[in-house]
Amino acid sequence: MDRDQITVFLPVTHYHRPYLEQAVECVFQQTRADWRLLIVVDEDRQPHFRDLLRDALADPRVRLVPNQGRLLGGAYNTAMRAAETTFMGVLLGDDLWTPDAVDILGRAIRENEGTDFFYSGRYYIDGANQRLSSDYLPDKPVTVESFSTGSPVKHLLCWRVSAGLACGGVDETLNNFASDDFDFPWTMLDHGAVFHPIHRVLYMCRDHRDGFRLTTHVPRSVQRRELRRILEKHGVAPALVRRRVRHGSRNYLRQSLFGNGLHRWLLERLGFDATRGWREPYR
């Protein structure tokens, strides 16, 4: 394997079939063709996904791997242990990479030899692939202070696999909120990883209500608790922790459709229309 080749890591648990198919297809549409695709699913669902993704799995560049750990963090760690390339980037099953993402990442790796973690710009799309936002480009330095006040590292996330494993991987004691795209890069920074921004849009985040999303379906009470745990884990002062959680509750955490588990249970049985939930006011 060349040092600038990329493994695309696709974790799948809940999914909306059209979006998953588009996510896989965007990998096949890359302008650089020497990528690898690792699809990580729960072990008991291997037969289901082997059937669902049989056309993609016929390609020798694609592998289906059982999750050998806990939740989303376990899927990340499973993928890192299974990767055959030096670098790996994550593609969530309802999002998309731009067609030139692998090529641009490879170029960035060649030109920035000491870098361990690359992160790019992104924009938001809806269920019909229509743009919802302008471009969001990296605009913050990657420092401990910047993580304390809001993550400076956003998708597309691409990191040196050996560095990710050396810091312990994604923390599997955390639940499915911010363990991968907030705590993990922060932990890599704490262990000396070198970060480099790519000032190009390589990732399209899909804001939809057509199926389960961590952003919308994990109750706010869980998201607040996990955010607090991560901030405390990294030694953030208690007053700042309270301020961060309060700020999140008034802003982006409002995307969650449910206040807590009981609220979710009640609304789902009352036929709640998920499309009526609060949406981020994109710029």
Secondary structure, DSSP 8 states (H G I E B T S, - for coil): --TT-EEEEEE-SS--HHHHHHHHHHHHT-SS---EEEEEE-GGGHHHHHHHTHHHHTSTTEEEEE--SSHHHHHHHHHHHH--SSEEEE--TT-EE-TTHHHHHHHHHHH-TT--EEEEEEEEE-TTS-B-S--B---S---HHHHHHS-S--SSEEEEHHHHHHTTSS-TTS-SSSIIIIIHHHHHHHTT--EEEEEEEEEEEE---SS--HHHHS-HHHHHHHHHHHHHHTT--HHHHHHHHHHHHHTGGGG-S-SSHHHHHHHHHTT--GGGS------
